[in-house]
Amino acid sequence: MAIRDGRLKTEMTDEAAEYNSSLEFDKIIFEADIKTNFAHTSMLKHQKIIDEETADKILEALDKLKEEGLDALVLDHSVEDVHMAIEKYVIDIVGPEAGFMHTAKSRNDQVATDLRLVLRERIRSIQVGILNFIEGIVEFAKDHLETVFIGYTHLQHAQPITVAHHLMAHVQALKRDYERLDDTYKRVNLNPLGSAAMTTTSFPIDRELTTKLLGFDSYLENSMDGVSARDFIAETVFDLSCLCTTLAKICEELILWSTYEFGIVEIADEYSSTSSIMPQKKNPDIAELARGKSTVVTGELMTILSILKAIPYTYNKDLQEITPHLWNACDVAESTLSIVTKMLLSVEFNEERCLELAGKNFATATDLADIMVRERGIPFRTAHQIVGRIVNEATEQNLAEEDITSQYVDDVAVELGFEKLELDDDLIQKALNPLENVKMRKVPGGPSPEMVKLAMTNISDFLNEEYEKRGI
């Protein structure tokens, strides 16, 4: 006889039972389900809703199952899901009295509780990974505070920066990814247990007690919302999608920069492969795979949002289909975070090539315009026009930055109908020198070594606070 055969005259066909089952993915919530049953039964005992002797037998059986593990359960389609498998296990040990375990509790609030218990642990695990990545990048960047590099806009040479400044840009993005998950955690860590099927119960349960026993911050205050809310899942997967977007951007840069044309970085052999036919090839396979896998999480988000769209209150079986996509998103995000962390921290920058690129294509031209404004008090747009013409003519004449003199500047200014500027040659060359150019940018958030060190100090303080908060 099945546990719940009172209402139905016939059992599901094998095909329907298999289609209805969530056992494969329920394995993930096995330990959480034991924890939920233990907290609920302890509360029932405390409230004297069931007698102590029965409660203790149930609790002992749950403890036994926790020790024996998942293999102790009968997991076939005769037991629809892990909740029923656990209940059957307890009944086999305790007898029919084990049915008291389900007093004032539905699978609706039970699965909602289990999901939150597991998800909050997954969030914390991913957050620790992000913190470790941030810490690794900061340490890596310390070796490149004066490694002059070229910054890009529209993938065209823009202005000189340093490798450290560029790496710290990724740190800021990762910090936001961490903070998004931290904020989402507040909405994950709420207790739906006690909502029952959708209207709570007439039994005098103590929701504050189960909230405390399960380590939730508070309980959900509407029972209909408690059993059907899955927006916390969508929010988490959105956060993971943002994280994977950050990781994909890092991968894209490594792929681009490792080409012969850029020649900026060398990716470690451990994260590369060669061609099956072209022996000279070194392919950035892991970066490409990570870039591709990161899109899986965005796909899972779209699936989850599509399932949630237009589902009426309260519980609907559609919700069962969300959890596989949640766990896959967590798995892909966490594994991608791990591999990208190791890969990025293993690369070597070609410092000579970085400096060469920073000194080409008049990437320092903005500062030439700036000194005209500072030294001669002309409007920036006027200076912009003069420097734009200087770059245009110098490029046509195949001149380099070091060929630009005060006389050359004055000739262009006069050609455009302006007065001579009579700037000092040393001042011009300082403005056009990429390293000096970077060092002058001492505004907070800028690429000067001084400002990057300040940003590193601030991030280190953030890391210390978060490590202390997490007990790491």
Residue pairs with C-beta under 8 A, 6 or more apart in sequence:
2 11
2 78
3 84
3 87
3 88
3 91
4 84
5 11
11 17
12 20
14 77
17 77
17 78
17 80
18 77
20 80
20 317
21 77
21 80
21 81
22 80
22 81
22 82
22 320
22 323
23 75
23 76
23 77
23 79
23 80
23 81
23 82
23 85
25 323
25 324
25 327
26 33
26 81
26 82
26 83
27 70
27 75
27 82
28 118
28 323
28 327
29 82
29 111
29 114
29 115
29 117
29 118
30 70
30 73
30 82
30 86
31 66
32 113
32 114
32 115
32 117
32 118
33 82
33 83
33 86
33 110
33 114
34 62
34 65
34 66
34 86
35 117
35 214
36 110
36 113
36 114
36 117
36 193
36 214
37 58
37 62
37 86
37 90
37 101
37 110
38 59
38 62
38 63
38 213
39 193
39 210
39 213
39 214
40 101
40 104
40 105
40 110
40 193
40 210
41 50
41 55
41 58
41 59
41 62
41 101
42 55
42 59
42 209
42 213
43 205
43 206
43 209
43 210
43 213
44 50
44 55
44 100
44 101
44 103
44 104
44 203
44 205
45 52
45 55
45 56
45 59
46 206
46 209
47 203
47 204
47 205
47 206
47 209
49 103
49 104
49 203
49 204
49 205
50 100
50 103
54 94
54 97
54 100
55 100
57 93
57 94
57 97
57 98
58 90
58 94
58 97
58 98
58 100
58 101
61 89
61 90
61 93
61 94
61 98
62 86
62 90
64 93
65 72
65 73
65 86
65 89
65 90
72 89
73 82
73 85
73 86
73 89
74 85
74 88
74 89
75 82
75 85
79 85
79 88
81 107
81 111
83 107
83 110
83 111
87 98
87 99
87 101
87 102
90 98
90 101
91 98
91 99
103 203
104 194
104 196
104 201
104 203
104 205
105 193
105 196
106 195
106 196
106 197
106 198
106 227
108 195
108 196
108 197
108 198
108 227
108 314
108 315
109 192
109 193
109 194
109 195
109 196
109 197
109 223
109 226
109 227
110 193
112 192
112 193
112 195
112 226
112 227
112 229
113 191
113 192
113 193
113 214
115 233
115 323
115 326
116 188
116 189
116 190
116 191
116 192
116 216
116 232
117 214
119 188
119 232
119 233
119 236
119 326
119 330
120 185
120 188
120 189
122 330
122 334
123 181
123 184
123 185
123 188
123 236
124 185
124 470
125 334
126 181
126 240
126 243
126 330
126 333
126 334
126 337
127 178
127 181
127 182
127 470
128 470
128 472
129 334
129 337
129 338
129 341
130 174
130 177
130 178
130 181
130 243
130 337
131 178
131 463
131 466
131 467
131 470
131 472
132 341
133 174
133 337
133 340
133 341
134 171
134 174
134 175
134 178
134 459
134 463
135 463
136 341
136 344
136 345
137 167
137 168
137 170
137 171
137 174
137 344
137 345
138 168
138 171
138 456
138 459
138 460
138 463
140 167
140 344
140 345
141 163
141 164
141 167
141 168
141 171
141 452
141 456
142 164
142 456
144 162
144 163
144 164
144 167
144 349
145 162
145 164
145 449
145 452
145 453
146 162
146 435
146 449
147 162
147 163
147 164
147 349
147 351
147 354
147 355
148 160
148 161
148 162
148 354
148 355
148 358
148 359
148 434
148 435
148 438
149 160
149 161
149 162
149 163
149 165
149 166
149 264
149 354
149 357
149 358
150 157
150 158
150 159
150 160
150 161
150 354
150 357
150 358
150 360
150 363
151 158
151 159
151 160
151 161
151 166
151 363
151 447
152 158
157 357
157 360
157 361
157 363
158 363
159 363
159 364
159 366
159 437
160 358
160 359
160 363
160 364
160 434
160 435
160 437
160 438
160 447
161 358
161 438
161 447
162 438
162 447
162 449
162 452
163 349
163 351
163 354
164 449
164 452
165 438
165 446
165 447
165 452
168 452
168 455
168 456
168 459
170 246
170 249
170 250
171 455
171 459
173 246
173 249
174 243
174 246
175 459
175 462
176 242
177 239
177 242
177 243
177 246
178 466
180 239
180 242
181 236
181 239
181 240
181 243
184 232
184 235
184 236
184 239
186 217
187 231
187 232
187 235
188 232
188 236
189 215
189 216
189 217
190 216
190 217
190 218
190 219
190 220
190 232
191 207
191 210
191 211
191 214
191 216
191 218
191 219
191 220
192 219
192 220
192 226
192 227
192 229
193 207
193 210
193 211
193 214
193 219
194 200
194 201
194 205
194 207
194 210
194 219
194 223
194 226
195 220
195 223
195 224
195 226
195 227
196 223
196 227
197 227
197 314
197 315
198 223
198 224
198 227
198 228
198 313
198 314
198 315
199 223
199 224
200 223
207 219
208 219
210 219
211 217
211 218
211 219
219 226
220 226
220 229
224 313
224 314
225 313
227 314
227 315
228 311
228 313
228 314
228 315
228 316
228 319
230 304
230 308
230 319
230 322
231 308
233 304
233 322
233 323
233 326
234 301
234 304
234 305
234 308
236 326
236 329
236 330
237 297
237 300
237 301
237 304
237 325
237 326
237 329
238 301
240 297
240 301
240 329
240 330
240 333
241 297
241 298
241 301
241 329
243 297
243 333
243 337
244 293
244 294
244 295
244 297
244 298
244 332
244 333
244 336
245 294
245 298
247 290
247 294
247 336
247 337
247 340
248 290
248 291
248 294
248 295
250 340
250 344
251 287
251 288
251 290
251 291
251 294
251 340
252 287
252 291
254 265
254 267
254 284
254 287
254 343
254 344
254 347
255 284
255 287
255 288
255 291
256 262
257 263
257 264
257 265
258 264
258 265
258 266
258 267
258 282
258 284
258 287
262 353
263 350
263 353
264 349
264 350
264 353
264 354
264 357
265 347
265 348
265 349
265 350
266 347
266 348
266 350
267 282
267 284
267 287
267 343
267 346
267 347
268 343
268 346
268 347
268 348
269 282
270 346
271 284
271 285
271 286
271 287
271 339
271 342
271 343
271 346
272 282
272 283
272 284
272 285
272 286
273 282
273 283
273 285
274 281
274 282
274 283
275 281
275 283
286 339
286 343
287 340
287 343
290 336
290 339
290 340
290 343
293 332
293 335
293 336
294 332
294 336
296 328
296 329
296 332
297 329
297 332
297 333
300 325
300 326
300 328
300 329
300 332
301 329
303 325
304 322
304 325
304 326
307 318
307 319
307 321
307 322
308 322
311 318
311 319
355 434
355 435
358 434
359 401
359 433
359 434
362 391
362 394
362 395
362 401
362 432
363 434
364 401
364 431
364 432
364 433
364 434
364 437
365 387
365 388
365 390
365 391
365 432
366 387
367 431
367 432
367 437
367 440
368 383
368 387
368 390
368 404
368 409
368 428
368 431
368 432
369 380
369 383
369 384
369 386
369 387
370 380
370 383
370 431
371 423
371 427
371 428
371 431
372 378
372 382
372 383
372 386
372 387
372 421
372 423
373 379
373 380
373 383
375 421
375 423
375 427
376 421
376 423
378 418
378 421
382 418
385 416
386 409
386 412
386 413
386 416
386 418
386 421
389 412
389 415
389 416
390 404
390 408
390 409
390 412
393 412
394 400
394 403
394 404
394 408
401 429
401 432
401 433
402 429
402 432
404 428
404 429
404 432
405 425
405 428
406 421
406 422
406 423
406 424
406 425
406 428
409 421
409 423
409 428
410 420
410 421
410 422
413 419
413 420
413 421
414 420
430 436
431 437
438 447
438 448
438 449
439 448
439 449
440 448
441 447
441 448
441 451
442 448
442 450
442 451
443 451
444 451
444 454
445 451
445 455
